[in-house]
Amino acid sequence: MSGRLDGKVVVISGAARGQGAAEARLFAREGARVVLGDVLDEPLRKLAEELEAAGHAALARRLDVTRDEDWDGAVAAAEQRFGRIDVLINNAGIADPAGIEEVTREIWDRVIAVNQTGVWLGMKAVIPAMRRAGGGSIINISSIFGLVGSGACAAYHSTKGAVRLLTKTAALQYAAEGIRVNSVHPGFIDTPMIQDAAPPEIADHADQVLSAMTPLGRMGTSEEVAYGALYLASDESSYVTGAELVIDGGVTAR
């Protein structure tokens, strides 16, 4: 099957690398016009050029998800270039391994600002555009650690749990307007964030430890998460809202 997103305009935060970049490439191949947002200017520019060179429609925008004005600018640019917004993927996120007593106020506030406030600001900015388009799909990237705890990463876990319930609240609030809102809960995915989140005692062999913790015996790939997001972005999931899509190799099945 191809062309699953033909004609749709998709805004992706945290698009410069990892899961966001994988979503951008997959969605473009499936016919979407993609608006790429990130604070990593150079890799973001290169990704947009790569997609354009392959014949896809892509627009790169500097997007600090903690800034209202950046979100407003991204929405305005998307509508000016492509005429509408159909899908938002709130993908941007940061992690820190510190526990309850170890995490500093500075780190706590920063993680909350990006992972939680950024999701709210993204929805707040994009929903009026989706209303103008007659509906849409919002995909908020949470984590398995929005479902279960781990004994570390206190700020990260707090935000991902918040994203899970914020997603359900938004799903109920906007269902009557044809705007669906769902969360994705990846497990241990082989991205740069894994090193950021790994406790110091396993940092040099985190991939081995995390693979051993996964029933399928390996870490996941960004592409595997992107395919889950593709389903939620497409009309195939037209009866799905307020749901949690877990992509974790079986970790939370225990």
N, C-alpha and C positions, 0 to 999 in steps of 0.2 A: 504494500500500500504506500502511495506517495501523495503529496499534495494535501496532507491532512490539515494544514493551516493556510491553505490558499486564500489570499486576500486579507488575512488578519494582520494587524499591527500589534507588535509585542514590545513592551518596555521591560528591560532586564536590568536590575541593579546588581552591582558586583560582577559585571560582565567581563572584566579584563582577563580573568584566569579561572582555573578550577571549574566548578559546576556551572558558573555563569557563562563562561566561554563555551563549554560543551553544549549548553542549552541554546546559545546563540547560533552555533554552527548547525545543530540539528534542526532547529526551528526554521532557519533560513532555507535549508535543504527541503523542508516540508512546505515551502511556499510563503512563509511569513516575511513581512518587512519588519526589521528589528531595530529598535532604538537601544543602544548600548550605553549604560551609565556606570561610571567608576571614578575613583580618585587616582587611579594608576594611569596616567595620561598616555605614556608611550605604548604599553601593551594594548591599551584600548584602541589607540589609533591604528596599530598594526592589525588588530583583529578586524576592524571595520574595513581596512584596505584589502585584507585577505578575502572577506566576504564579497566586497564590491568586484574584486578581480574575478571571482568565480561566477559573477552574473547575478548576485543577490542584492537586494536593497537594504542598506545598512546606514545608520546615522549614529555617530559617536558623540556623547555629551559628557562633560565633566559633571559628576554627580556625587556630592557628599550627602549621604542619605540623612544626615542629622540637620540639614539646612533646608528650611521651607522654600527659600528662594531657588535653590538648585532643583528641587522637585517641580516647582512651578515653571521654571525654565525648560525642563525636560518635557513636560506635558505640552507646553506651547510649541516647542520645536517639533514634537511628534505630530501634532495636529497640523502645523503649517506645512510640514514636508509630506505627510502621508494622509492627512485628512481626518484621522480618527485614532482611537486607541481601543483595542479589543481585549488585550491580555496584559496583565502586570505580573512579573515574577519578582517578589521581594527576596532576593538572593543574598544581598550584601550581609556580611557578618564577620565578627572577630571573636577570638577566644583567648582565654587565659587560664592556666591550670590551678591558680591559687584557690585554696579552700576558704571557709568562713572566716577564720581568724587571720589568715595570711593575706587575703586580698586587701589592697589599699583602696581608699575612697576614690582616688583618681582613676584607678583601673575599673572599679565598680561603675562609676559614672560613665566612663567611656564605653564600656561594653553595653550598658543599658541604652545609651544614646544611639549606638549603631544598630544593635540587634533588635531592640524593642521599639524605641521611639522612631527609628528609621522605617520600620514596617508600618506603623500608624501614619506617619507623614506621607509615605508612598500611597497608601490607600486613600487618605484624605485628598491628596492632589489628583489622583487618577479617577476616582469615582465620578466626579462631574463629567469628565470626558467620556467615560463609559455610558453614563446616562444619556449624553448627547448621541452616542453611537447606537443606543437601543439595547444595551446590555454588555456583558463581558465576563471574563474569568480572571480572578485574582488567585495567585498561587503563592503562599507564604512558606518559605523554607524554614522549618523548625529543625528538629533533631530527635533521635531516640531519647536524648536527654531533655526533651520536653515531655516525655512520657514516664521515664524512670530516672532514678538518681545514680550517682557513681561514687560519691564520697570525695569529689574534687570539683574543680571548675565552678565554683559557687555562682559567680556572676553570669557565666554562660548558661548554666542550667536555669537560673531564674528567668533569663530572657526567653529561652526557648519554651519554657512552660507558659509564659505570658503570651507568646505568639500563638500557641495552640488555642488558648481560650479567646484571645482577641479575634482569631479567625472564625470561631464559632459564633461569636457575637455579631461580627460583620455579616456572616452568612445569613443569619436570621434577619438582620436589619435591612438587607438589600435584596432578599430573595424575590420580593414582589416586583422589583424593577429589572429582573432578569440578570442580575449580577451575582455570579456564583463565587464563593470564597472557600478555598480548601487549603489544608496544610500538608506538606511533605516532610517526612521524618527519616532522613538518611541515618544509617549506622556509621560504621567506620569506613570512610571513603578516602581513597588515595589522592589527597589534595594537599596543598601547602598548609592548610589550617591544622592538619593532624600534628605537625611539628609544633605549632603554636600552642596547641591544647594539651600535648603530652606532658605528664608530670616529669620532672627532671630525672627521676630514677629509671625511666624507660625511654628517654628521649632518643638514645642512640640505637635502639632496636624496637621502636614503637610498632613498626609494621609486623614484626614477628609476634609480639605480644597481642596486638589487636586481632590478627588473623587467628591466633589460638583461641581467642574469646568468641569467635564467630562460628556458629554451627556449620556454615558452608565452607569454612576453613581458609578463607581469604578475605582481603579487604575488597570493597566495592570500587567501581570506577565512576567518574563523573558522568560518563555516557549512560550508565545504567540509571542514575538519578534523572538525567535529562529525559529519558524515555518515559519515566513516570510523570514528569511535568508535562510532557507532550500530550499524554492522554488527558490530563486535567485542562490543558489549554484548548484542546480540540472539541468539536461538537459531539464527539463520541461520549463525552462525560456530561451531556446536557442535563442529566437527572441527578448529578452529584454536586452537593454543596454541604459545607460544614463537616466534611469528612477528613480523616487522617490517613494518608497513604504512607505506610511504613516500608522503607526499602533498606533492609538491614541485615540480610543474610541469615536471619533467624535469631538475632541477639535477644530481642524482646519476647520471643516465643517461650522462653524458659519460665 
